[in-house]
Amino acid sequence: MPERKTQYPRRAVLRAGGRLITAAAATALGPRFAHAAGYPERPIRIIVPFAPAGPTDIMGRILARHLGEALGGTAVVENRPGAGGNIGIGIAAHAEPDGYTLLVTSSAYVVNPSLYAKIPYDPTKDFAAIAELGTSPNVILVDPKLGVNTIAELIARAKANPDELNYASPGIGTTPHLSGELFKIICGINITHVPFSGAGPAIQAILTGTTQVAFAALPPAHPQIESGALKALAVTGEHRWFDLPEVPTMVELGYKDFVSDTFQGFLAPANTPAAVVALLASKSIEILKRTDIAEQLRNDGFEVIANGPDGMRKRIADEVAKWRDVIAKAGIKPV
């Protein structure tokens, strides 16, 4: 009898061929490809390069909790503070690029390349951008007992009494410090910078009269503004803060381009599988766009941005250049 030929439906043949191609691609690309398909298989570590309870830690913990749930796994924050954020950022930069060590960082990421003579990472080469999470405006504060109620009055006071005033910041190279230096340059005044070891000590300094002025990120200052213990003269964001409608922006007051906020970004070590980066970007943006999460972050002093990798890369490029210029003009020497 002649051999009988078996007929296979064309669709089944195509499906089988597709499976063979996928398997071949996985073999060619090695274990990372297969690993990404089942991601995550173990807890994800999110490094925050600052101490607990600061703005970046708050953002990191909110993201970690909800990201773990969204991925069907666990994400935990690991605080690795020191050297203005360089220690934690460096640890993340040199971690295995497998999607299990990630970084939530602040504007220190773009400031430090100009602030330090040597840093343990390259801001454009050592990380893959995942998402631009949010920003917090900085705020210019005075002790109410100073008798200064507007930015114009603060400038007039500083010009009439050179070297009388000093201002607190959370530390050298923070965006509040650089906002203070930019303020001095633009306004042609001299007020003495007094750096502290974080936002809490800087706020405490103006509350106790150690300084008369402070430049600070909004989240830690917000309760003191609401209580009347401190007076906010201006915010340095693009627009007024939603529950401080009486506090103007520096741009509104005539200081064009005086926008200085503290951003939080989400990054992975360079060469993390593209599929993992895309998944993390998608899930983190979904989380940030949830009404309950956006409201929680807003109440904590953050404006949600929720941009993907392209937005994060653009912010990095723009702000590395911006802060390099401010640091040079302020005469701040790399340490």
PELINHU-V181893 format. One line per field, one symbol per residue. ss: DSSP state (A for helix, B for strand, O for the rest). phi: phi as a letter, one per 30 degrees, with the letter a starting at -180 (. if undefined). psi: psi as a letter, one per 30 degrees, with the letter a starting at -180 (. if undefined). A space follows every 50 residues. Layout:
ss = ???
phi = ???
psi = ???
This chain:
ss = OOOOOOOOOAAAAAAAAAAAAAAAAAAAAOAAAAAAAOOOOOOBBBBBOO OOOOAAAAAAAAAAAAAAAAAOOOBBBBBOOOAAAAAAAAAAAOOOOOOO BBBBBOOAAAAAAAAOOOOOOOOOOOBBBBBBBBBBBBBBBBBAAAOOOO AAAAAAAAAAOOOOOBBBBOOOOOAAAAAAAAAAAAAOOOOBBBBOOOAA AAAAAAAOOOOOBBBBBAAAAAAAAAAOOBBBBBBOOOOOOOOOOOOOBO OOOOOOOOOOBBBBBBBBBOOOOAAAAAAAAAAAAAAAOOAAAAAAAAAO OOBBBBBOAAAAAAAAAAAAAAAAAAAAAOOOOOO
phi = .dddcdcceedddddddddddddddddddidddddddcdccaecccdcdb ddideddddddddedddeddcibbbbdbdbdkhijddddddddcdedcic bbbcbcdeecdeecccdbbdacdcccbcdcacdabbddbccbdeddiccb ddddddddddbeidcbbcbdkdidddddddddedddcibbbddbdbclde dddddddcidbcbbcbddeddedddddidbcccaccddbddecbddcddd dedjceidcbcccbbcbbeeideeddeddddddddeddddeddedddddd jccdchcdeddddddedddedddeddddddiddec
psi = kkkkkkkkkeeeeeeeeeeeeeeeeeeefafeeeeeegkkflkkkjkjgl llfleeeeeeeeeeefeeeefgbkkkkjkilkhgfeeeeeeeeglkiggf jlkjlafeefeefffkfklglkfffflkkekjellkllkjklkfffgkfl eeeeeeeeefikgeklkklflkfleeeeeeeeeeeefhljkkkjklglee eeeeeeeggelflkklkeeffeeeeefgflkkellgafllkeghffjlle eeggikgikjljlklkllkkgkkeeeeeeeeeeeeeeffkeeeeeeeeff gkkkehkaeeeeeeeeeefeeefeeeeeefgjkk.
